[in-house]
């Protein structure tokens, strides 16, 4: 029997809760506001996309390192997560005097 796609898949009830949330990204505090909470997770909102730094090997001597912001996330059918990041401009290093 096929599962009804409109059927709720959560195992635990989500409850609305509106409060301030603080979390860390790249050693920086990020402020958010919770929307709902369950035994296994939380949904929250931020005023701006979450910024991160990442590094990856692209076959050169020096790895690619970028600052980016998270713009979307979705769960794949196999349970893994897909994330979309938008690169941010790098700030210029301070001039030496």
C-alpha positions in Angstrom: 0.0 0.0 0.0 1.4 3.4 -1.0 1.7 6.1 1.7 -0.5 9.1 1.4 1.8 12.1 0.5 -0.3 14.5 2.5 0.0 12.4 5.7 2.2 13.9 8.4 5.5 12.1 8.6 6.7 13.4 11.9 6.9 11.0 14.8 6.6 13.7 17.5 4.2 16.5 17.8 5.5 20.0 17.0 4.5 22.8 19.3 4.5 26.5 18.5 7.0 28.4 20.6 8.1 31.9 20.0 11.3 32.8 21.8 14.8 34.1 21.1 17.4 31.5 19.9 21.2 31.9 19.9 23.5 29.5 18.0 27.0 29.5 16.8 28.2 29.5 13.1 31.9 29.9 12.4 32.6 30.9 16.0 30.0 33.8 15.7 26.8 34.1 17.6 23.7 34.2 15.4 20.3 35.4 16.7 17.1 33.8 15.6 13.5 33.4 16.7 12.0 29.9 17.2 8.8 29.0 15.4 8.1 25.5 16.6 9.8 22.7 18.6 9.5 18.9 19.0 11.4 16.2 20.9 13.6 15.8 17.8 14.0 19.2 16.2 13.4 22.9 16.0 12.3 25.3 13.3 13.5 28.9 13.5 13.9 32.0 11.4 16.7 34.5 11.0 16.6 38.1 9.7 19.3 37.2 7.1 20.7 34.0 5.6 23.2 32.2 7.8 26.8 32.9 6.7 29.5 30.2 6.8 33.1 29.6 5.6 34.0 26.4 3.8 37.1 24.9 2.2 37.3 22.2 -0.5 39.9 20.6 -2.6 39.4 21.5 -6.3 42.6 19.9 -7.7 44.9 22.9 -7.3 47.8 23.4 -4.9 45.7 25.7 -2.7 42.2 24.6 -1.6 39.2 26.8 -2.5 38.1 28.7 0.6 35.0 30.9 0.4 32.5 32.7 2.6 28.9 31.8 1.7 25.4 32.1 2.9 22.9 29.3 3.2 20.0 30.0 0.9 18.1 26.7 0.9 18.1 23.2 2.4 16.1 20.1 1.5 16.1 16.4 2.5 16.7 13.9 -0.3 14.7 10.7 -0.7 17.6 8.7 0.8 17.5 10.9 3.9 20.7 12.9 3.1 20.6 16.7 3.1 21.2 19.0 0.2 22.3 22.6 0.8 22.4 25.6 -1.5 25.1 28.2 -0.7 25.6 31.6 -2.3 29.2 32.9 -2.4 29.7 36.2 -0.6 32.3 38.8 -1.5 35.5 38.5 0.4 36.4 41.5 2.5 39.7 43.1 1.5 42.6 42.5 4.0 43.5 45.6 6.0 46.2 47.7 4.5 49.6 47.6 6.2 51.1 51.0 7.2 
